Amino acid sequence: MKLLKRFTLGLAIFALGAWAADRFEVKGVKYYTTTSAGEPIIGHIAVADDKLIFVDDTNPEMTFTIVRTIVKTTRIDNGRIVFEMSEPLKIRDAEQSNLILMLPDDKTRNEVVTWVKVKK
């Protein structure tokens, strides 16, 4: 009986860890639009399950969501993550097939690239 309780507790802790693994937030993210050569948009991302949500810190209407299943490939180019999408993503009135984000450090870049690779 005691063994069963310990096993159940261990299983619950493992499940909680697995659930939390796909949830994190990163501040200080730069979003580079592919339609203009201007300054990047500064915001933060929240990753929850199969969605990556970019929130513009100064202009909330620039918020958009990337669903993991439509990301065809990712690559790191000059410290920026380039998401190549299998279908265009509509942000405001423009459709984009590639999205470019710069995260503040290598650790967060690796977390996002790993998140993309774990397709469910």
N, C-alpha and C positions, 0 to 999 in steps of 0.2 A: 504494500500500500504506500509506504514511504517512497519507494522507488518510482512508483507511478506518479506521485505528486511532483517529485523532482524532474522527471521526464517531461511532464506537462508544463512546468515552470520554464524549463529550458527551451521547449518548443515555442512557448509564448514569447520569450526574450528573442529567440531567433527570428520569429515572424515580425516582431516589432522592428528589429534591425533591418530586415529586408524591406519593410514598408518605408522606413525612413531613408533608405539609400537613394531613392529616386526623388527626394525632396530637398532642395537647397535654394538659397538666394545669394546673389552676387551684386554688390553695389559698385558704382564707378565703371559701368559698362558703356562703351562707345559704339553707337550704331552708325555705320557709314552707308548712306543711301547711294544706290547705283545710278540714280537719275540726276544727281547734281554733284558738282565738284566742291561744294561748300564744306563748312565745318561739320564734324560728326555730331550726332544727337546724343547727349549724355543722359543715362538713365540707369535702371537696374533690371536684372532678370530674376524671375522666380521659376524654378523648375518643379513641376508636380506631375508625377506619373509620366504620361506620354506628351505633356505640353511644356513648352518653354515660352514664357510670357515676358516680353520686353515692355517696360513701363518708362515712358519719357518723364523725367523728373520735373520738367517745366511746362510741358504741353501734353496733358493726358490723352488727347485725341490721337496722338501718335502711337498709342499702345497697340501691340499686335501679338498674335499667338502663332507659334510654330508647332505643328503637330509632328511628332517624331516619325510617323509613318510616311510623310511626304518628303522627308529629307532623303535625297538620293545618295549624295556623298558629302563629306566634309573634308576640308584640308586647311592646314595652317599656312598662311602666306604673310610673311613679315610680322608675325605675332598676332595676326588677325585670323579669326575663324571664318572661313567662307563656306556657307551652306548652299549646296546646289540642290534645288527642289525638283521633284518629279512633276509638279504642277505649280503654276505661278501663285504667289501669295498676294492678296490685294491689301495694300496699305494706303489708307486714304483713298485716292482715286487712281493710284498707279499700281500696276501689277509688276511684281518682281520675281524672277526665276532664281536669282542668287541673292543671298543676304550676307552682309559682312558685319561681324561684331568683334570688337577688341575688348578682351577681358583683362583685369588688372594684373594677373600673374599667371605663371605656368600651371600652378595647381588647379586654378579654376578653369583654365583652358582645357586641361586634361579631363576634368570632371565632365565638362560639357561634351567633349568629343566622345568620351566613354558612354555618356547618356544616349547620344545619338546611335551608337553601335548596338545598344541593347534594345533591339526592336521586339516588341511583344506581339 
